[in-house]
Amino acid sequence: MSIYDLLDEMDDLIDNSKAFPLAPHKILIDGDRLKELLCDVRNNMPKEMKQAQTIAYDEKRIINEAEQKAEDIIRAAEERAKGLVAENAIVEEAKRRAHEILQKTKTKCDQTKEATASYVLHSLIKTEDSLRELLSEIEKERENWDDTAAPARPEN
C-alpha cells in the first residue's frame, strides 16, 4: 500500500469518526487504527531514505576496510623491509613501494569517500524534496480540515 493510500485511509478514519459531545469541532478516533496506519506509513517511507541509511553504513564499512588494508600492506612492507636490512637498496625500494601503495590506497579511499558522500547528499536531497512534497500535501489537507471543522462564528 502506498503512502498516499495510507493518507487516504487516515482521511477516511477522520471522516467516519463521531463528533465529541458538546464539542463538534473535536472527534473520537480509533487510536489503535491510527497507530497502525502511522506504522504502515513509516514502513512505506520512500526507498531513498532506506538507501541513504545503507549508503552511510557502506561508506563506513568501505573506509574501515580500506584503512585496514592499507595498514596490512604497510605492515607487510615493513616486515619485508626488516628481513632485507642487509641490502640497503632493497630496503629503500620496499619503503618506496610501501609509500606508493599507501598513497594509492589513500587516494582510492578519498575518492570512494567523496563519491559516497556525493551519492548520500544527492539521495538526501531527493528524500528531502519528497518529504517536503508530502508535508505540503498534509498541510493542505490539514487546512482543509481546519476550514471544515472550524465552528461558525456569529457576526458582530
C-alpha positions in Angstrom: 0.0 0.0 0.0 1.4 3.4 -1.0 1.8 6.3 1.4 -0.9 8.1 -0.5 -3.3 5.2 0.1 -2.4 5.2 3.8 -3.1 9.0 4.0 -6.4 8.5 2.2 -7.3 5.8 4.8 -6.4 8.3 7.6 -8.7 10.8 5.9 -11.5 8.2 5.8 -10.8 7.4 9.5 -11.3 11.1 10.3 -14.4 11.4 8.0 -16.1 8.4 9.6 -15.3 9.5 13.2 -18.0 10.7 15.5 -18.1 14.2 16.9 -17.3 14.6 20.6 -20.4 15.5 22.6 -20.7 19.3 23.3 -17.5 19.9 21.2 -18.5 19.4 17.5 -15.0 20.5 16.3 -13.5 17.6 18.1 -13.9 13.9 17.1 -13.3 10.5 18.6 -10.8 8.4 16.6 -9.8 4.8 16.8 -6.3 5.3 18.3 -5.2 1.7 17.5 -6.2 2.0 13.9 -4.4 5.4 13.6 -1.3 3.9 15.1 -1.5 1.0 12.7 -1.7 3.5 9.8 1.2 5.5 11.1 3.3 2.4 11.4 2.4 1.5 7.8 3.5 5.0 6.7 6.8 4.5 8.4 7.3 1.1 6.8 6.5 2.6 3.3 8.8 5.6 3.5 10.5 6.5 0.3 13.2 4.0 -0.6 15.7 6.9 -0.9 15.7 7.2 2.9 16.4 3.5 3.3 19.1 3.7 0.6 20.7 6.7 2.4 21.0 4.7 5.6 22.5 1.8 3.7 24.9 4.1 1.9 26.0 5.7 5.1 26.7 2.2 6.6 28.5 1.1 3.5 30.6 4.2 3.5 31.9 3.5 7.0 32.5 -0.2 6.1 34.4 0.7 2.9 36.6 3.2 4.7 37.4 0.9 7.5 38.2 -1.9 5.1 40.4 0.4 3.0 42.2 1.6 6.1 42.7 -1.9 7.4 44.0 -3.0 4.0 46.4 0.0 4.0 47.7 -0.9 7.4 48.1 -4.6 6.4 50.0 -3.6 3.3 52.3 -1.2 5.3 52.8 -3.8 8.0 53.7 -6.4 5.4 56.1 -4.0 3.6 57.7 -3.1 6.9 58.2 -6.7 7.9 59.7 -7.5 4.5 62.0 -4.5 4.7 63.2 -5.7 8.1 64.1 -9.0 6.6 66.2 -7.3 3.9 68.1 -4.8 6.1 71.4 -6.2 4.9 70.8 -4.9 1.4 70.2 -1.2 1.6 68.9 -0.9 -2.0 66.2 -3.4 -1.4 65.2 -1.7 1.9 64.9 1.6 0.1 62.8 0.0 -2.7 60.5 -1.6 -0.2 60.0 1.7 1.6 59.3 3.5 -1.6 56.8 0.8 -2.7 55.1 0.8 0.7 54.7 4.6 0.5 53.5 4.3 -3.1 50.9 1.7 -2.1 49.8 3.8 0.9 49.4 6.9 -1.3 47.4 4.9 -3.9 45.2 3.4 -1.1 44.7 6.8 0.5 43.8 8.3 -2.9 41.4 5.5 -3.6 39.9 5.8 -0.1 39.5 9.5 -0.6 37.8 9.0 -4.0 35.5 6.4 -2.6 34.6 8.7 0.4 34.0 11.6 -1.9 31.8 9.5 -4.3 29.9 8.1 -1.4 29.4 11.5 0.2 28.1 12.9 -3.1 25.7 10.0 -3.5 24.5 10.3 0.1 24.0 14.0 -0.4 22.1 13.5 -3.6 19.9 10.9 -2.0 19.2 13.0 1.0 18.3 16.0 -1.3 15.9 13.7 -3.2 14.4 12.4 0.0 14.1 15.9 1.4 12.2 17.0 -1.7 9.9 14.0 -1.4 9.3 14.7 2.2 8.6 18.4 1.5 6.0 17.4 -1.1 4.4 15.1 1.4 4.4 17.7 4.1 2.9 20.2 1.8 0.1 17.8 0.9 -0.5 17.1 4.6 -0.6 20.8 5.5 -3.1 21.4 2.7 -5.3 18.6 3.9 -5.0 19.9 7.5 -6.0 23.3 6.4 -9.0 21.9 4.5 -9.9 20.0 7.7 -9.4 23.1 9.8 -11.6 25.1 7.5 -14.2 22.3 7.5 -14.0 21.7 11.3 -14.0 25.4 12.4 -17.2 26.4 14.1 -19.2 29.2 12.6 -18.6 32.5 14.4 -21.5 34.9 15.0 -21.1 38.2 13.2 -21.0 41.4 15.4 
